[in-house]
Amino acid sequence: MFPLWLRLYLSRDKSRTLRPKSLRVWKPIPAQHRSFCSHFLHYFLSHCPQNEVFSEEEGAEDVMATGELNPNHYPAQRAAKVVQHYLTTRYGSPYRLFGLQRVHSGNAEDVGDSGRKYQLEIAVHEIISNTTQKCSAEVFFPHGQKQESPQVQASCEELLNISTKAQEEALYQQYKMNQTLISAQNLPDSHGHIEPDTKPLWHLGIVASSFIMLKESNENTLYNMAQVANITQLATENDQLKFDCHTLLHDMVSQEILHWKLLFTWSPAEGVKVLQMEQLPHCHHCEKPPNTN
């Protein structure tokens, strides 16, 4: 089953909008985003296995439910999505990316007034090697006036044992020895296409953007990567490759496209390290992703 946000888009009707009881904040996709969402939908459906897609249902349980959770409903799915972002920030690379395939079970409990803890059994998919493993994870969402990043623990040893050192070292040497600094725009483009030689840049953009999605996540959010609008290699005098990146994130609750600017480094030895992240202002001229009609 496709996720609710895709079903809303596919079955959209001007006279009515489907809304689950626990998601009163859902909105129809704004007119200025529809072309981009159509192209993103094409890319999504052509690159993601159907069993890797969420299966939220109408009438989902209340977001603050405790005890055993329905694995197909938003509370469990959102917490599991945070685990995906966490694994990607810790272990992701141009040749290792993680996706959430399925939530097998979930449990939530209040931890006094300090927050809520989710215990999950999930299936995590390493996308490039097409390997799946059942993993145990714990996600703690702190409560307070100031939002703090969720705290995550996850056990996925089999996926982490996949070796990508040879590919990463070859790519690193290629980028390091290039006569000109590399750059790319619109990954994927308006037709959902990515040139093979720019896929490592797209993957690096996903890893770097996962730092934002992890930091900004709470019990009422659900973020997904939409597009790397622009990524440029910068000159550096040390062993770390440095990149400036403008990335677009899809807030699947509000249906907004969020623009972020990132400065990050990468090397096989150190992985991706985000040096700066800044959300760009919400403005009419940057509503629409570049080069979409």
Buried (B, 14 or more C-beta within 10 A) or exposed (E): EBBBBBBBBEEEEEEEEBBBEBBEEBEBBBEEBBBBBBBBBBBBEEEBEEEBBBBBEEEBBEBEBEEEBBBBBBBBBBBBBBBBBBBBBBBBBBBBBBBBBBBBEBBBEEEEEEBBBBBBBBBBBBBBBEEBBBBBBBBBBBBEEEBEBBBBEBEBEBBBEBEBEEBBEEBBEEBEEEEEBBBBBBBBBBEBEBEEEBBBBBBBBBBBBBBBBBBBBBBEBBBBBBBBBBBBBEEEEEEBBBBBBBBBBBBBBBBBBBBBBBBBBBBBEEBBBBEEBEEEEEEEEBBBBBEBE
